[in-house]
Amino acid sequence: MPEKSGSPTPEPTGSREPGQGGASPPAGQPPATPSRESRPRAERPRGPRRPEIPALVLLITALHVALLVTYSFVYTTWTGYDEAQHVDMVYGLQHGAGWPAPGEKMIATGVAATSDDFDRGRFQDMFQSGGKRRGSPSFAEIDPTPRGSRLSFDELGGATPVDDGRLSNQMIQHPPLVYAVGAGLLEVLPGAEGWTYDQQVLALRLLNILIVAPLPLLAWAAARRFGLPGPLATAAAALPLAVPGFTRVGATFNNDGILILATGALAVVLAGVLRGDLRRRTAAWAGLWFGVAMLSKAFAFALPFTIIAAYLVGWRYARRDPEREAAQPPEQTTERTTGQTAGDSAGGPARGDGRPRLPVLPAAIAVGLGLAIGGWWWVRNYLLYDAVQPNGWAANPPRREPLLLPDSFFTWFWYFFRTMISRFWGGLGMFEPPQLSPVAIVAATVAVIGLGVTAVVTAARRGAPAAGPGWATRAAAPLVLLAPVAFAYLMVGQRSWAEYERYTRGIAVQGRYLYLGLVGLAVVLAAGLGRALGRRAGWAPAVVLTGALVMQVLALIAVCSYYWLPRGVDLTPARVPDVVSAVARWAPLPCGITVATVTLTALLWAVVLPLSVIRRHREDSAPRTHVPSQSGYVE
């Protein structure tokens, strides 16, 4: 996937000696440009180099992974969102259950044998209904089955469906991609079928961790392709760590991770498109990741609008003054605007005035390829069930969410608005509690709104010469990166309002549905932070990492206080060993692995945050020559 760090650097002109490259052209005609192949290698123009990934970004990624593994222990087996249902889909594929019609996939007995404790059994009140406040014991007060006595799914009842009249597994409504990958993983791991049930779930959790592990790298790459300088790109890489709810989702097994990865990678591609990269190969990458997203969840339906918008903005960006383009080598100008290189034409030829035509072909490639890869699944659903996404239960289940009264749009909207914000930052329980501090939620939300507005306004007002794209085009670029979050918000709101009209309850209000746009959001917020810091923009990584540390500490305090301390006991530094010991008792692996993971995560925080400060101090003390930013987000 090509990556650009900004506009290509023009090759110096006027340095060729007279007569070099052949005879002079007739009078009145421009000098002929030698072909790329006929020029000596030393004279051929070189495209922009891919910037090397900074060591700090790699350390941030390592910290991200360590946090995910830590959360996979802090959240004991079956405490992920609908985790039993997701695992059951994998287990069914392993045992030949295929993909039954909606309403026909009953959970396997081997899965229900232990997961029922969390969904409808002895832990249900504490885990789902805030029962600790009413006297229900926490996990710390319950002795789990000894690690050596835990059984495998096969030993717990195998793939035989339960027959107690419960609702079916609704995950049948989603595409099978991640479940097929999970089943393949457990098939190739030697002896996995004999592992204890929690070890098999851990293997699937590690698969999801592997899937979302590149998010900081994707945010950094998208920021660089969007034209942000190095410090702001590093800050973008750190922003996913500031969302504890995302860390929780990434640490458990679900089908959100594959969607987050696909849309994150698509954001990297579209960040280049927004800067005028209209090549066919870029369109093919966009189509590939769009197709993967289509095979994950229905939220991918809004992505074609984002792709088309990106190509329209990129086309406007590429429509530069011809005199300005004339200063660039022909190969670089043509490749970036019309997308045409040897063997890689795209977008159609340039018009007579040298400006590119509307990029219908690359946009069609991106959308068409994605639909070809993933659209067939949704067509299949419509042909078989007369619905693009059928009701996975094939029934209207009884609801357990509280009533929202008085019955009005404003009652629903106020609940939807504040709950989406709360669960975006800290969806830490099945519902609530545990819950992130309201002060932290409000402060983080105000910061996001302020930085997002700053980024859009700055893009419209700064950073482009007179011959460059207009203010509307510049303002549209960050808005396109924010589009996946906006579309997901509207889709969740539309469904929640429809359910409220039927049940008068707040249903399906989950902030995790916005994580598909986390990479684009990180780029825009980093851009806004750069503008807010001005000449101190080099401190952006340290600022974001400090905020991320605060958010993660507050989240872990809330989770550990509720799940991993006895009733009436507050979390203090002296209680930390008790918390780690309780978590380790429930973990699927020996206690030493849990302790080592928590220790490694703490050490990485102790390295990454000071390193971001030390690097900035070194930059401040080094002599520098001011180079204006091409992005306009820093002074």
C-alpha positions as CSV (number, residue, x, y, z in Angstrom):
1,M,0.0,0.0,0.0
2,P,1.7,3.2,-1.1
3,E,2.2,5.9,1.5
4,K,2.8,9.6,1.0
5,S,4.2,11.9,3.6
6,G,3.0,15.0,1.8
7,S,3.3,16.5,-1.7
8,P,6.2,15.2,-3.8
9,T,9.3,17.3,-3.8
10,P,9.8,18.9,-7.1
11,E,13.0,18.1,-8.9
12,P,15.2,21.2,-9.6
13,T,14.7,22.5,-13.1
14,G,16.9,24.4,-15.5
15,S,20.1,22.4,-14.5
16,R,20.3,20.3,-17.7
17,E,23.0,21.5,-20.2
18,P,21.9,22.6,-23.7
19,G,21.7,19.8,-26.1
20,Q,21.5,17.1,-23.4
21,G,18.9,14.4,-24.3
22,G,18.8,15.1,-28.0
23,A,18.5,17.9,-30.5
24,S,16.7,21.1,-29.7
25,P,13.0,21.2,-30.6
26,P,11.6,23.4,-33.3
27,A,11.0,27.0,-32.4
28,G,7.7,27.7,-30.6
29,Q,7.4,24.1,-29.2
30,P,8.2,23.2,-25.6
31,P,11.3,21.1,-25.1
32,A,10.7,17.4,-25.3
33,T,10.9,15.5,-22.0
34,P,13.0,12.3,-22.3
35,S,11.1,9.1,-21.4
36,R,11.7,7.6,-18.0
37,E,13.4,4.6,-19.5
38,S,15.8,6.7,-21.7
39,R,17.2,8.8,-18.8
40,P,20.2,7.6,-16.8
41,R,19.2,6.1,-13.5
42,A,20.7,9.0,-11.5
43,E,18.5,11.5,-13.4
44,R,15.2,9.6,-12.9
45,P,12.8,11.4,-10.5
46,R,12.3,9.6,-7.3
47,G,8.9,9.4,-5.6
48,P,8.5,10.3,-2.0
49,R,10.1,7.9,0.4
50,R,8.0,6.0,2.8
51,P,8.9,7.4,6.2
52,E,10.4,5.0,8.7
53,I,8.2,4.1,11.6
54,P,9.6,5.8,14.7
55,A,10.7,3.7,17.6
56,L,8.2,5.6,19.9
57,V,5.4,4.5,17.6
58,L,6.6,0.9,17.8
59,L,6.7,1.1,21.6
60,I,3.2,2.6,21.7
61,T,2.0,-0.4,19.6
62,A,3.7,-2.8,22.1
63,L,2.0,-1.0,25.0
64,H,-1.3,-1.2,23.2
65,V,-0.9,-5.0,22.8
66,A,0.2,-5.4,26.4
67,L,-2.9,-3.5,27.6
68,L,-5.1,-5.7,25.5
69,V,-3.6,-8.9,27.0
70,T,-3.9,-7.4,30.5
71,Y,-7.6,-6.6,29.9
72,S,-8.1,-10.2,28.6
73,F,-7.2,-11.4,32.1
74,V,-9.0,-8.6,34.0
75,Y,-12.2,-9.5,32.0
76,T,-12.6,-13.1,32.9
77,T,-14.0,-15.6,30.4
78,W,-17.5,-14.8,29.1
79,T,-17.5,-11.2,30.2
80,G,-17.1,-9.8,26.7
81,Y,-20.1,-8.4,24.8
82,D,-22.1,-11.5,23.7
83,E,-18.9,-13.5,24.0
84,A,-20.6,-16.8,24.5
85,Q,-22.6,-16.4,21.3
86,H,-19.6,-15.4,19.3
87,V,-17.6,-18.4,20.6
88,D,-20.6,-20.7,19.9
89,M,-20.5,-19.7,16.3
90,V,-16.9,-20.8,16.1
91,Y,-17.6,-24.0,17.9
92,G,-20.5,-24.8,15.6
93,L,-18.4,-24.4,12.5
94,Q,-15.8,-26.7,14.0
95,H,-18.4,-29.4,14.4
96,G,-20.2,-29.1,11.1
97,A,-23.2,-27.0,12.2
98,G,-22.7,-24.8,9.1
99,W,-24.8,-21.6,9.0
100,P,-28.4,-22.3,9.9
101,A,-31.3,-20.0,9.2
102,P,-32.3,-17.3,11.7
103,G,-33.9,-18.8,14.8
104,E,-32.4,-22.3,14.2
105,K,-28.9,-22.0,15.8
106,M,-29.2,-23.0,19.4
107,I,-26.2,-22.5,21.6
108,A,-24.1,-25.7,22.1
109,T,-24.4,-27.5,25.5
110,G,-20.6,-27.4,25.9
111,V,-20.6,-23.6,25.7
112,A,-23.7,-23.0,27.7
113,A,-22.4,-25.2,30.6
114,T,-20.2,-22.4,31.9
115,S,-21.4,-19.3,30.1
116,D,-24.9,-19.6,31.5
117,D,-23.5,-18.6,34.9
118,F,-23.0,-15.1,33.5
119,D,-26.0,-14.8,31.3
120,R,-28.8,-16.3,33.4
121,G,-27.2,-18.1,36.4
122,R,-25.3,-17.3,39.6
123,F,-23.3,-14.4,38.3
124,Q,-26.0,-12.7,36.3
125,D,-27.2,-10.3,38.9
126,M,-23.7,-9.0,39.7
127,F,-22.5,-9.0,36.1
128,Q,-25.4,-7.6,34.2
129,S,-27.6,-5.8,36.7
130,G,-25.3,-4.0,39.2
131,G,-26.1,-6.5,41.9
132,K,-23.0,-5.9,43.9
133,R,-24.8,-2.9,45.3
134,R,-27.6,-5.1,46.5
135,G,-25.3,-7.7,48.1
136,S,-24.3,-10.0,45.3
137,P,-20.8,-11.3,45.7
138,S,-18.1,-10.1,43.3
139,F,-15.7,-12.5,41.5
140,A,-13.1,-11.9,44.2
141,E,-15.5,-13.5,46.7
142,I,-16.2,-16.6,44.6
143,D,-13.9,-19.5,44.3
144,P,-13.6,-20.5,40.6
145,T,-13.3,-24.0,39.5
146,P,-9.6,-25.0,40.1
147,R,-7.6,-24.6,37.0
148,G,-6.7,-28.3,36.9
149,S,-10.4,-29.4,37.2
150,R,-11.7,-27.3,34.3
151,L,-13.0,-29.2,31.3
152,S,-13.1,-28.7,27.5
153,F,-16.2,-27.9,25.5
154,D,-16.4,-31.4,24.4
155,E,-16.3,-32.7,27.9
156,L,-18.9,-30.2,29.0
157,G,-21.5,-31.5,26.6
158,G,-20.1,-30.9,23.2
159,A,-21.9,-29.4,20.2
160,T,-25.4,-30.8,21.2
161,P,-27.8,-27.9,21.1
162,V,-29.6,-26.9,24.3
163,D,-33.3,-27.6,24.3
164,D,-34.6,-25.6,27.2
165,G,-36.7,-23.2,25.1
166,R,-34.3,-20.2,25.3
167,L,-33.7,-17.8,22.4
168,S,-31.5,-18.9,19.5
169,N,-28.0,-17.6,18.9
170,Q,-28.7,-14.3,17.1
171,M,-25.1,-14.0,15.7
172,I,-26.3,-15.9,12.7
173,Q,-27.3,-12.5,11.3
174,H,-23.7,-11.5,10.8
175,P,-21.2,-12.6,8.1
176,P,-19.1,-15.7,9.0
177,L,-15.6,-14.3,8.2
178,V,-14.1,-13.9,11.7
179,Y,-15.9,-17.1,12.9
180,A,-14.4,-19.1,10.1
181,V,-11.0,-17.7,10.9
182,G,-11.4,-18.6,14.5
183,A,-12.5,-22.1,13.7
184,G,-9.5,-22.5,11.4
185,L,-7.2,-21.3,14.1
186,L,-8.5,-23.8,16.7
187,E,-8.2,-26.6,14.1
188,V,-4.6,-25.9,13.3
189,L,-3.4,-25.5,16.9
190,P,-2.2,-28.9,18.0
191,G,-4.5,-30.5,20.6
192,A,-6.7,-27.4,20.9
193,E,-9.9,-29.6,21.1
194,G,-8.7,-31.0,24.4
195,W,-7.8,-27.6,25.9
196,T,-10.0,-26.4,28.8
197,Y,-12.9,-24.2,27.7
198,D,-11.3,-21.0,29.0
199,Q,-8.1,-21.7,27.2
200,Q,-9.9,-22.2,23.9
201,V,-11.7,-18.8,24.6
202,L,-8.3,-17.3,25.3
203,A,-7.0,-18.5,22.0
204,L,-9.9,-16.7,20.3
205,R,-9.3,-13.6,22.4
206,L,-5.7,-13.6,21.3
207,L,-6.9,-13.8,17.7
208,N,-8.9,-10.7,18.2
209,I,-6.0,-9.0,19.9
210,L,-3.8,-9.8,16.9
211,I,-6.5,-8.3,14.6
212,V,-6.7,-5.0,16.4
213,A,-3.0,-4.8,17.3
214,P,-2.0,-2.7,14.3
215,L,-4.4,0.2,15.2
216,P,-1.7,2.6,16.4
217,L,0.4,1.8,13.3
218,L,-2.6,2.4,11.1
219,A,-3.4,5.7,12.8
220,W,0.3,6.8,12.4
221,A,0.3,5.8,8.7
222,A,-3.0,7.6,8.0
223,A,-1.8,10.7,9.7
224,R,1.4,10.7,7.6
225,R,-0.5,10.1,4.4
226,F,-2.8,13.0,5.3
227,G,0.2,15.3,5.6
228,L,0.6,15.6,9.3
229,P,4.2,16.1,10.6
230,G,5.9,13.3,12.6
231,P,5.0,14.4,16.2
232,L,1.3,14.7,15.3
233,A,1.3,11.3,13.6
234,T,2.8,9.8,16.7
235,A,0.1,11.5,18.8
236,A,-2.5,9.9,16.5
237,A,-0.9,6.5,17.1
238,A,-1.4,7.0,20.9
239,L,-5.0,8.1,20.7
240,P,-6.6,4.6,20.6
241,L,-5.0,3.9,24.0
242,A,-7.1,6.7,25.5
243,V,-10.3,4.8,24.9
244,P,-10.6,2.1,27.6
245,G,-13.9,0.8,26.1
246,F,-12.0,0.0,22.9
247,T,-9.3,-1.8,24.9
248,R,-12.0,-3.9,26.5
249,V,-13.6,-4.7,23.1
250,G,-10.3,-5.6,21.6
251,A,-9.3,-7.9,24.4
252,T,-12.4,-10.2,24.1
253,F,-13.7,-12.3,21.2
254,N,-16.2,-10.6,18.9
255,N,-16.8,-9.5,15.3
256,D,-16.1,-5.9,16.1
257,G,-12.3,-6.3,15.8
258,I,-12.3,-7.3,12.1
259,L,-14.5,-4.4,11.3
260,I,-12.3,-2.0,13.2
261,L,-9.2,-3.3,11.4
262,A,-10.8,-3.1,7.9
263,T,-12.1,0.4,8.4
264,G,-8.8,1.5,9.9
265,A,-6.9,0.2,7.0
266,L,-9.4,1.8,4.6
267,A,-8.8,5.1,6.4
268,V,-5.1,4.8,5.7
269,V,-5.8,4.4,2.0
270,L,-8.4,7.2,1.8
271,A,-6.0,9.6,3.6
272,G,-3.9,9.4,0.5
273,V,-6.9,9.7,-1.8
274,L,-7.9,12.9,0.0
275,R,-4.4,14.3,-1.0
276,G,-4.9,13.5,-4.7
277,D,-3.8,9.8,-5.0
278,L,-6.2,8.6,-7.7
279,R,-4.3,5.6,-8.9
280,R,-5.9,2.3,-9.7
281,R,-3.7,0.4,-7.3
282,T,-4.8,2.7,-4.5
283,A,-8.5,2.1,-5.5
284,A,-7.9,-1.7,-5.4
285,W,-6.6,-1.4,-1.9
286,A,-9.6,0.6,-0.9
287,G,-11.9,-2.0,-2.5
288,L,-10.1,-4.9,-0.7
289,W,-10.5,-3.4,2.8
290,F,-14.1,-2.3,2.0
291,G,-14.8,-5.9,1.0
292,V,-13.4,-7.2,4.3
293,A,-15.5,-4.7,6.2
294,M,-18.6,-6.0,4.3
295,L,-17.8,-9.5,5.5
296,S,-17.8,-8.3,9.2
297,K,-20.9,-6.3,10.1
298,A,-23.7,-4.3,8.5
299,F,-22.1,-1.0,9.6
300,A,-20.0,-1.3,6.4
301,F,-23.0,-0.3,4.3
302,A,-22.2,3.4,4.9
303,L,-18.6,3.0,3.6
304,P,-19.3,3.5,-0.1
305,F,-20.5,7.1,0.7
306,T,-17.2,7.7,2.5
307,I,-15.2,6.3,-0.4
308,I,-17.0,8.4,-3.0
309,A,-16.7,11.5,-0.9
310,A,-12.9,10.9,-0.5
311,Y,-12.5,10.6,-4.3
312,L,-14.5,13.8,-4.9
313,V,-12.3,15.7,-2.4
314,G,-9.1,14.1,-3.8
315,W,-10.2,15.1,-7.3
316,R,-10.7,18.7,-6.1
317,Y,-7.4,18.6,-4.4
318,A,-5.7,17.4,-7.6
319,R,-7.3,20.2,-9.7
320,R,-4.4,22.5,-9.2
321,D,-3.3,25.5,-11.3
322,P,-1.5,24.1,-14.3
323,E,1.4,26.5,-13.9
324,R,2.0,25.0,-10.4
325,E,1.9,21.5,-11.8
326,A,4.4,22.4,-14.5
327,A,7.1,22.9,-11.8
328,Q,6.8,19.2,-11.0
329,P,8.4,16.3,-13.0
330,P,5.9,14.9,-15.5
331,E,5.8,11.4,-14.0
332,Q,5.0,12.7,-10.5
333,T,2.4,15.1,-11.7
334,T,0.6,12.6,-13.9
335,E,0.8,9.8,-11.4
336,R,-0.7,11.7,-8.5
337,T,-3.4,13.6,-10.4
338,T,-4.7,11.4,-13.2
339,G,-3.3,8.2,-11.6
340,Q,-1.5,7.2,-14.8
341,T,1.9,5.6,-14.8
342,A,3.4,2.9,-17.0
343,G,1.1,-0.1,-16.6
344,D,-1.1,1.7,-14.0
345,S,-3.6,4.0,-15.6
346,A,-6.6,5.3,-13.6
347,G,-9.2,7.9,-13.6
348,G,-9.0,8.7,-17.3
349,P,-6.7,11.1,-19.1
350,A,-6.3,14.7,-18.1
351,R,-8.4,17.3,-19.8
352,G,-7.0,19.7,-22.3
353,D,-6.1,22.2,-19.6
354,G,-4.0,19.6,-17.8
355,R,-6.5,19.1,-15.0
356,P,-7.7,15.5,-14.2
357,R,-11.2,14.3,-15.0
358,L,-13.7,13.3,-12.5
359,P,-12.3,10.0,-11.0
360,V,-15.2,7.8,-11.8
361,L,-13.1,4.8,-12.7
362,P,-11.0,4.6,-9.4
363,A,-14.1,5.2,-7.3
364,A,-16.0,2.5,-9.2
365,I,-13.0,0.1,-8.7
366,A,-13.0,0.8,-5.0
367,V,-16.7,0.4,-4.4
368,G,-17.2,-2.3,-7.0
369,L,-14.4,-4.5,-5.8
370,G,-15.6,-4.2,-2.2
371,L,-19.1,-5.2,-3.2
372,A,-17.8,-8.1,-5.2
373,I,-15.8,-9.4,-2.2
374,G,-18.4,-8.9,0.5
375,G,-21.7,-7.9,-1.0
376,W,-22.6,-11.4,-2.0
377,W,-23.4,-12.3,1.6
378,W,-26.1,-9.6,2.0
379,V,-27.6,-10.6,-1.4
380,R,-27.8,-14.1,-0.2
381,N,-29.6,-13.0,2.9
382,Y,-32.2,-11.1,0.8
383,L,-32.7,-14.0,-1.5
384,L,-33.2,-16.5,1.3
385,Y,-34.9,-14.5,4.0
386,D,-36.3,-11.4,2.2
387,A,-34.1,-9.1,4.4
388,V,-30.6,-7.9,3.9
389,Q,-29.9,-8.4,7.6
390,P,-32.6,-10.7,9.1
391,N,-33.6,-10.8,12.7
392,G,-31.1,-13.4,14.1
393,W,-33.6,-14.6,16.7
394,A,-36.5,-14.8,14.2
395,A,-38.6,-13.5,17.0
396,N,-39.1,-10.4,19.1
397,P,-37.4,-11.2,22.4
398,P,-38.6,-10.0,25.8
399,R,-36.6,-6.9,26.8
400,R,-34.9,-6.3,30.2
401,E,-33.8,-2.8,29.7
402,P,-35.5,-0.2,32.0
403,L,-38.5,1.8,30.7
404,L,-37.7,5.4,29.6
405,L,-40.6,7.6,30.7
406,P,-42.3,9.9,29.9
407,D,-42.7,8.5,26.4
408,S,-41.3,11.2,24.1
409,F,-38.6,11.8,21.6
410,F,-36.7,14.1,24.0
411,T,-36.7,11.4,26.7
412,W,-35.2,9.0,24.3
413,F,-32.7,11.4,22.8
414,W,-31.3,12.6,26.1
415,Y,-30.8,8.9,27.1
416,F,-29.2,8.1,23.7
417,F,-26.9,11.1,23.7
418,R,-25.4,10.6,27.1
419,T,-25.3,6.8,27.0
420,M,-23.5,6.7,23.7
421,I,-20.8,9.1,25.0
422,S,-20.5,7.2,28.3
423,R,-20.2,3.8,26.6
424,F,-17.9,5.0,23.9
425,W,-15.2,6.0,26.5
426,G,-15.9,3.4,29.1
427,G,-18.3,0.6,28.2
428,L,-16.7,-1.4,31.0
429,G,-19.5,-3.7,32.1
430,M,-22.3,-5.6,30.3
431,F,-24.3,-2.5,31.2
432,E,-23.4,-0.4,34.2
433,P,-21.6,-0.6,36.7
434,P,-18.6,-0.6,36.4
435,Q,-18.5,2.8,34.8
436,L,-15.8,5.4,34.1
437,S,-15.8,8.6,36.1
438,P,-18.4,11.0,34.7
439,V,-15.8,13.8,35.1
440,A,-13.4,12.0,32.9
441,I,-16.1,11.2,30.3
442,V,-17.2,14.9,30.1
443,A,-13.6,16.2,30.0
444,A,-12.7,13.7,27.2
445,T,-15.8,14.5,25.2
446,V,-15.3,18.3,25.4
447,A,-11.7,17.8,24.3
448,V,-12.7,15.7,21.3
449,I,-15.4,18.1,20.2
450,G,-13.0,21.1,20.6
451,L,-10.1,19.4,18.8
452,G,-12.3,18.2,16.0
453,V,-13.8,21.6,15.3
454,T,-10.3,23.1,15.5
455,A,-9.1,20.7,12.9
456,V,-11.9,21.4,10.5
457,V,-11.7,25.2,10.9
458,T,-7.9,25.1,10.6
459,A,-8.1,23.1,7.4
460,A,-10.5,25.6,5.9
461,R,-8.5,28.7,6.9
462,R,-4.8,27.7,6.6
463,G,-2.2,25.6,4.9
464,A,-2.9,26.1,1.2
465,P,-1.4,28.5,-1.3
466,A,-3.5,30.6,-3.6
467,A,-3.3,28.1,-6.5
468,G,-4.2,25.2,-4.2
469,P,-7.6,23.7,-3.3
470,G,-10.3,26.0,-1.9
471,W,-11.4,26.3,1.6
472,A,-14.4,24.0,1.1
473,T,-12.1,21.2,-0.2
474,R,-9.7,21.6,2.6
475,A,-12.5,21.6,5.2
476,A,-14.1,18.5,3.6
477,A,-10.9,16.4,4.0
478,P,-11.1,16.0,7.8
479,L,-14.8,15.6,7.6
480,V,-14.4,12.6,5.3
481,L,-12.2,11.0,7.9
482,L,-14.9,11.5,10.5
483,A,-17.6,10.2,8.2
484,P,-17.5,6.5,9.4
485,V,-18.1,7.7,13.0
486,A,-20.9,10.0,12.0
487,F,-22.6,7.3,9.8
488,A,-22.3,4.7,12.6
489,Y,-23.8,7.2,15.1
490,L,-26.8,7.8,12.8
491,M,-27.3,4.1,12.2
492,V,-27.3,3.3,15.9
493,G,-29.6,6.2,16.6
494,Q,-32.1,5.1,13.9
495,R,-32.3,1.6,15.2
496,S,-32.5,2.7,18.9
497,W,-35.3,5.2,18.1
498,A,-37.3,2.4,16.2
499,E,-36.9,0.1,19.2
500,Y,-37.9,2.8,21.6
501,E,-41.1,3.4,19.6
502,R,-41.9,-0.3,20.0
503,Y,-40.8,-1.0,23.6
504,T,-40.3,2.5,25.2
505,R,-36.9,1.2,26.3
506,G,-33.3,2.2,25.4
507,I,-32.1,-0.7,23.3
508,A,-28.9,-1.3,21.3
509,V,-27.2,1.9,22.5
510,Q,-23.6,0.8,22.4
511,G,-20.6,3.2,22.0
512,R,-18.5,0.4,20.7
513,Y,-20.2,0.7,17.4
514,L,-18.3,3.9,16.8
515,Y,-14.9,2.2,17.1
516,L,-14.9,1.5,13.3
517,G,-13.9,5.1,12.8
518,L,-11.2,5.2,15.4
519,V,-8.3,5.7,13.0
520,G,-9.9,8.6,11.1
521,L,-10.9,10.2,14.4
522,A,-7.4,9.9,15.7
523,V,-5.9,11.6,12.7
524,V,-8.4,14.5,12.9
525,L,-7.9,14.9,16.7
526,A,-4.1,14.9,16.3
527,A,-4.5,17.6,13.7
528,G,-6.6,19.7,16.0
529,L,-4.2,19.2,18.8
530,G,-1.3,20.3,16.7
531,R,-3.1,23.6,16.0
532,A,-4.1,24.0,19.6
533,L,-0.5,23.6,20.8
534,G,0.9,25.8,18.1
535,R,4.7,26.0,18.3
536,R,4.6,23.4,21.1
537,A,3.0,20.8,18.8
538,G,6.1,18.6,19.4
539,W,4.6,17.9,22.8
540,A,1.5,16.3,21.3
541,P,2.6,12.7,21.9
542,A,3.4,13.3,25.5
543,V,0.0,15.1,26.0
544,V,-2.0,12.2,24.4
545,L,0.0,9.5,26.3
546,T,-0.6,11.4,29.6
547,G,-4.3,11.6,28.9
548,A,-4.4,7.9,27.9
549,L,-2.7,6.9,31.1
550,V,-5.2,8.8,33.2
551,M,-8.1,7.2,31.3
552,Q,-6.7,3.7,31.6
553,V,-6.0,4.1,35.3
554,L,-9.5,5.4,36.0
555,A,-11.0,2.5,34.0
556,L,-9.0,-0.2,35.7
557,I,-9.8,1.3,39.1
558,A,-13.5,1.1,38.3
559,V,-13.3,-2.4,36.9
560,C,-11.1,-3.8,39.6
561,S,-13.1,-2.1,42.4
562,Y,-16.3,-3.7,41.2
563,Y,-15.2,-7.2,40.0
564,W,-12.1,-7.9,41.9
565,L,-12.5,-6.6,45.4
566,P,-15.0,-7.9,48.1
567,R,-18.1,-5.9,48.9
568,G,-17.4,-2.9,51.1
569,V,-13.7,-2.8,50.2
570,D,-12.1,0.2,48.5
571,L,-9.2,0.0,46.1
572,T,-5.9,1.4,47.6
573,P,-2.3,0.7,46.5
574,A,-2.1,-1.9,49.3
575,R,-5.0,-3.8,47.7
576,V,-3.4,-4.1,44.3
577,P,-1.7,-7.5,45.1
578,D,-5.1,-8.8,46.2
579,V,-6.6,-7.7,42.9
580,V,-3.9,-9.3,40.8
581,S,-4.2,-12.5,42.9
582,A,-8.0,-12.7,42.4
583,V,-7.7,-12.1,38.6
584,A,-5.0,-14.8,38.4
585,R,-7.2,-17.4,40.2
586,W,-9.8,-17.0,37.4
587,A,-7.3,-16.8,34.5
588,P,-7.0,-19.7,32.1
589,L,-3.2,-19.8,32.4
590,P,-0.9,-20.1,35.5
591,C,-0.8,-17.2,37.9
592,G,2.8,-16.2,37.0
593,I,1.7,-15.4,33.4
594,T,-1.0,-13.0,34.7
595,V,1.5,-11.3,37.1
596,A,4.1,-11.0,34.3
597,T,1.6,-9.5,31.9
598,V,0.5,-6.8,34.4
599,T,4.2,-6.1,35.3
600,L,5.2,-5.8,31.6
601,T,2.3,-3.4,30.9
602,A,3.4,-1.2,33.8
603,L,7.0,-1.2,32.7
604,L,6.0,-0.2,29.2
605,W,4.0,2.8,30.5
606,A,7.1,3.7,32.6
607,V,9.2,3.7,29.4
608,V,6.9,5.1,26.7
609,L,5.7,8.2,28.6
610,P,9.1,9.5,29.8
611,L,10.6,8.7,26.3
612,S,8.0,11.0,24.7
613,V,9.1,13.8,27.0
614,I,12.8,13.1,26.6
615,R,12.6,13.1,22.8
616,R,10.9,16.4,22.9
617,H,13.5,17.9,25.2
618,R,16.2,16.7,22.8
619,E,14.4,18.3,19.8
620,D,14.0,21.6,21.7
621,S,17.7,21.7,22.5
622,A,18.8,20.8,19.0
623,P,19.4,23.6,16.5
624,R,16.7,23.7,13.9
625,T,15.8,25.5,10.7
626,H,12.1,26.4,10.5
627,V,10.3,24.5,7.7
628,P,6.7,25.5,7.1
629,S,4.2,22.7,7.6
630,Q,2.4,21.6,4.4
631,S,-0.6,20.6,6.5
632,G,-1.2,24.0,8.1
633,Y,-1.9,22.3,11.5
634,V,1.2,23.6,13.2
635,E,2.8,27.0,13.3
